[in-house]
Amino acid sequence: MLGLLTEPDALAAKALADQRVTGETLRTAATAALPEDGESGTAPDLPPFSAEAKKALELTYREALRLGHNYIGTEHVLLALLEHEDDDGVLTAAGVTKARVETFVNAALAELVARRSDS
């Protein structure tokens, strides 16, 4: 989720803004939900993916396929995170709903396609 917040012009960030959720609000909540640092205080050069991260990546791919998209974008990551937290997580607590994100994404992509067709 923190990675999504680094791309303010991406579709996921716009979908969050559409639900009146600020990046700062999510950043604070997500940071608070992170586990405490390990004893060494240093991260490994290549941290392994946790089972939770692997599941989120798998769901991202599934969301793109489900929507019939031939790419993976921030919007798919956001939808996957919402699916994964199953109404019990940082996004849900902030008031973000999967249905509204999907509606926003579909409308935004339809508008983009229409603009490209007109030019």
N, C-alpha and C positions, 0 to 999 in steps of 0.2 A: 504494500500500500504506500509506503514511504516513497518508493520509486515513482509511482504514479504522480505524486505531488511535485516532482521535479520538472514535469512537462505541463506548464499552465495553459498552453495552447492546444493540447491534445484533447481528443474527444471525451476521454474519461473525466478530465478536469472540468470540461464544459458541462458534462452530465451532472457532476457533483454541484457545480455552481447553479445549475437549473433547479436543484433541490435545496438551494440556499445553504449549502454546507461549504464552509471555507476550508482552504488547505491548512490554515493554521489550526483550526479546531481539530481536524483529523490528525495532523502531525502531532499535536499535544497528546491526543487520546492514544494514538498508535505507539508513540514513544513510551507512554506510561504502561502500556501493555507488554512491552518487550521484557524478556527475562533479564535478570541481573547479570552483570559481567562475570565471567569465570574468574578463578583465582589468579591466573597469570596476568590478566588484564590485556593480553595481546590476542588478536585474532589470527587464525592460521592463514597462510598464504592463499589457500584455496579451500574455503569453508565448504564442508559437505552439505548437500541439500537434505533438510530434514524430511521426514515422511509428510509433514504438513505442506512444505514447499513443493514437494513432488506432486502432491494431490492438487494443489492450486494450479500448477503448470499444466497438468493433465486436463483439468476443468477449463482452463483457458482455451486449449485446443478444441475441446468439445463445444464450447460456446461459439467459437468461430464457425465450426462445422454446422452447428444447429441453426445459425443465422444464415447459412449459405454463403459465407464469405471465404474468399481464397487467400486471405491474409490474416495475420494476428496483430491486433492493435491494442492500445491501452483500454479501449472500451471492452474488449474481450477479457482482459485481465480483471477489470472492475466487476464485470458480471460474474466471473469465476470466483472472485473473492466473496461476493455476496452469496453465491450458491454455497460456497464452502462454509461460511460462517452460519448458515442456516438460521437466520433470524436471531442470532445470539453472538454478536461481535461488535467491534468498534464502528463499523459502517452502519449497522442497524441501530445501534445506540445513538448515532448522530442523526438518524431519521432518513437514511438513504434506503430506498427500496429497489429491488431488482426490476420490478415491473416498470417503474418510472424511468429507470436508467435505460431499459430496453426500448421503451416508447421514445425517449429522447434520441437515442442512437439511431433508431429506424427513421425518425423524422429528419434528423440532421443528414444522414446519408442520402435519403430521398431528395432532399434539397440540393445537396452537392451534385448528385447525378442530373437533376433537372437543370442546374446552372451549366453544367458541362454540355448538355444536349442543346441548350440555347445558344452556346457560343460556337 
